[in-house]
Amino acid sequence: MLTEKTPYRRYPKVPIERRAAAFLIDFVTVWLVSSFFGVALQWLVFLIGWLALRVIAVEKNKGQSLGSYALDMKVIDARFNKIPGLLALAKREGIIGFAAMLAMLGLNINFGNGLSMLLLVTPLVVECATALGDEPFNQAFHDKIAETIVIQTRRGFSLDLRLKKLYLELKRSMQNMRK
């Protein structure tokens, strides 16, 4: 785990809402693919897809998954200031992937059994909520275990900025139409 004494180069923090949006992009992508398989196989396909998207693709794509690329962030090893190896990524994504798989199963149950849904979604919420309490590094539990951090980068699609610009243009054109 990172401490204040760990050699650490200062990087701009990624806001929690951007991290959540990138996670959501990855989660929905893998969930949609796994939803084409039967209930018996869906959890296995989800885990395999999660590891492919968040371990293999991240290792090959300079620390960026699909969601991270869309929102200009990447994951790095906090100790060495470089892209983590496959083992560190597998450890990191094994933890969050299992919690995401439970959440996916809970969301599939939906409100038919609300208590089960809440119980299955809770590990993901608790796991990611630890990033809110970690002021210096914004590390979630899986980041602390794998000793990784998420940083901003210039490499990406800047989806959030493009959507914000589109929203402002639409708002401006709607105001012009009212005049």
C-alpha positions as CSV (number, residue, x, y, z in Angstrom):
1,M,0.0,0.0,0.0
2,L,1.1,3.5,-0.7
3,T,2.1,5.7,2.2
4,E,3.3,9.2,2.5
5,K,6.9,7.9,2.5
6,T,6.5,6.0,-0.7
7,P,8.4,7.6,-3.6
8,Y,5.7,9.1,-5.6
9,R,5.7,11.5,-8.5
10,R,2.8,13.9,-8.3
11,Y,0.2,13.4,-11.1
12,P,-3.0,15.2,-11.5
13,K,-5.8,13.4,-9.7
14,V,-8.7,12.0,-11.7
15,P,-12.0,13.1,-10.3
16,I,-14.1,10.3,-8.8
17,E,-17.0,10.9,-11.2
18,R,-14.7,10.4,-14.3
19,R,-13.3,7.2,-12.8
20,A,-16.9,6.0,-12.1
21,A,-17.9,6.9,-15.7
22,A,-14.9,5.0,-17.2
23,F,-15.8,2.0,-15.0
24,L,-19.4,2.2,-16.1
25,I,-18.3,2.2,-19.8
26,D,-16.3,-0.9,-19.2
27,F,-18.9,-2.6,-17.0
28,V,-21.8,-2.0,-19.5
29,T,-19.6,-3.2,-22.4
30,V,-18.7,-6.5,-20.8
31,W,-22.3,-6.9,-19.4
32,L,-23.8,-6.5,-22.8
33,V,-21.5,-9.1,-24.4
34,S,-22.1,-11.5,-21.5
35,S,-25.9,-11.0,-21.7
36,F,-26.0,-12.9,-25.0
37,F,-25.1,-16.1,-23.1
38,G,-27.4,-18.1,-20.9
39,V,-27.7,-17.5,-17.2
40,A,-25.5,-20.5,-16.5
41,L,-22.6,-19.1,-18.5
42,Q,-23.1,-15.4,-18.1
43,W,-21.0,-15.0,-15.0
44,L,-18.1,-16.9,-16.6
45,V,-18.3,-14.9,-19.8
46,F,-18.4,-11.7,-17.8
47,L,-15.2,-12.6,-15.8
48,I,-13.4,-13.7,-19.0
49,G,-14.5,-10.5,-20.8
50,W,-13.6,-8.4,-17.8
51,L,-10.1,-9.8,-17.6
52,A,-9.6,-9.4,-21.4
53,L,-10.8,-5.8,-21.4
54,R,-9.2,-4.7,-18.2
55,V,-6.0,-6.8,-18.0
56,I,-4.8,-7.8,-21.5
57,A,-6.1,-4.7,-23.3
58,V,-4.7,-2.4,-20.6
59,E,-1.3,-4.0,-20.8
60,K,-1.3,-3.8,-24.6
61,N,-2.9,-0.3,-24.7
62,K,-0.4,1.7,-22.6
63,G,-2.5,1.4,-19.4
64,Q,-5.9,2.2,-20.8
65,S,-9.1,0.2,-21.1
66,L,-12.0,1.2,-23.3
67,G,-13.5,3.5,-20.6
68,S,-10.1,4.9,-19.6
69,Y,-9.3,5.7,-23.2
70,A,-12.7,7.4,-23.7
71,L,-12.1,9.6,-20.6
72,D,-8.3,10.3,-20.9
73,M,-6.9,8.3,-18.0
74,K,-4.6,5.4,-17.4
75,V,-3.4,3.1,-14.6
76,I,0.2,3.1,-13.5
77,D,2.3,1.3,-11.0
78,A,2.7,3.8,-8.1
79,R,6.1,2.5,-7.1
80,F,7.8,2.5,-10.5
81,N,5.7,5.2,-12.4
82,K,5.1,2.9,-15.3
83,I,2.4,0.6,-16.7
84,P,1.8,-2.3,-14.3
85,G,2.7,-5.8,-15.3
86,L,0.2,-8.5,-16.0
87,L,0.4,-9.9,-12.4
88,A,-0.4,-6.5,-10.8
89,L,-3.2,-5.9,-13.3
90,A,-4.6,-9.4,-12.8
91,K,-4.6,-8.8,-9.0
92,R,-6.2,-5.4,-9.3
93,E,-8.9,-6.5,-11.8
94,G,-9.5,-9.9,-10.1
95,I,-10.8,-8.0,-7.1
96,I,-12.9,-5.4,-8.9
97,G,-14.0,-7.9,-11.5
98,F,-15.4,-10.3,-8.9
99,A,-17.3,-7.4,-7.2
100,A,-18.5,-6.2,-10.7
101,M,-19.6,-9.8,-11.5
102,L,-21.6,-9.9,-8.3
103,A,-23.2,-6.5,-9.1
104,M,-24.0,-7.8,-12.6
105,L,-25.8,-10.8,-11.1
106,G,-27.6,-8.5,-8.6
107,L,-28.7,-6.2,-11.4
108,N,-29.9,-9.2,-13.4
109,I,-32.1,-10.2,-10.4
110,N,-33.4,-6.6,-10.5
111,F,-36.2,-5.7,-8.2
112,G,-37.8,-9.2,-8.2
113,N,-35.7,-9.8,-5.1
114,G,-34.6,-6.4,-3.9
115,L,-32.7,-7.6,-0.8
116,S,-30.6,-10.0,-2.9
117,M,-29.9,-7.3,-5.4
118,L,-28.7,-4.9,-2.7
119,L,-26.5,-7.6,-1.1
120,L,-24.9,-8.4,-4.4
121,V,-24.2,-4.8,-5.4
122,T,-22.9,-3.8,-1.9
123,P,-19.3,-5.2,-2.4
124,L,-18.8,-3.1,-5.5
125,V,-20.1,0.0,-3.8
126,V,-17.9,-0.5,-0.7
127,E,-14.9,-1.4,-2.7
128,C,-15.0,1.7,-4.8
129,A,-16.2,4.0,-2.0
130,T,-12.7,3.6,-0.4
131,A,-11.4,5.9,-3.1
132,L,-13.5,8.7,-1.5
133,G,-11.7,8.3,1.8
134,D,-8.2,8.2,0.4
135,E,-7.4,11.9,0.0
136,P,-3.8,11.9,-1.1
137,F,-4.0,9.2,-3.8
138,N,-7.7,8.5,-4.5
139,Q,-7.0,4.8,-4.4
140,A,-9.8,2.3,-4.2
141,F,-9.3,-1.0,-2.4
142,H,-8.2,-2.8,-5.5
143,D,-5.7,0.0,-6.2
144,K,-4.2,-0.3,-2.7
145,I,-3.8,-4.1,-3.0
146,A,-2.1,-3.9,-6.4
147,E,-0.2,-0.7,-5.6
148,T,-1.6,1.2,-8.6
149,I,-3.0,4.6,-9.2
150,V,-5.2,6.1,-11.9
151,I,-3.8,9.3,-13.5
152,Q,-5.0,11.7,-16.2
153,T,-3.3,11.5,-19.6
154,R,-3.5,13.4,-22.8
155,R,-3.9,10.2,-24.8
156,G,-7.6,9.4,-25.3
157,F,-10.9,10.4,-26.9
158,S,-12.0,13.1,-24.3
159,L,-15.6,11.9,-24.4
160,D,-16.6,13.9,-21.4
161,L,-15.3,17.1,-22.8
162,R,-16.9,16.4,-26.2
163,L,-20.3,15.7,-24.5
164,K,-20.0,18.9,-22.4
165,K,-19.2,20.9,-25.6
166,L,-22.2,19.3,-27.4
167,Y,-24.5,20.1,-24.4
168,L,-23.4,23.7,-24.4
169,E,-24.0,24.1,-28.1
170,L,-27.4,22.5,-27.8
171,K,-28.3,24.8,-24.9
172,R,-27.1,27.8,-26.8
173,S,-29.1,26.9,-29.9
174,M,-32.2,26.3,-27.8
175,Q,-31.8,29.7,-26.2
176,N,-31.4,31.3,-29.7
177,M,-34.6,29.6,-30.9
178,R,-36.6,31.1,-28.0
179,K,-35.5,34.6,-28.9
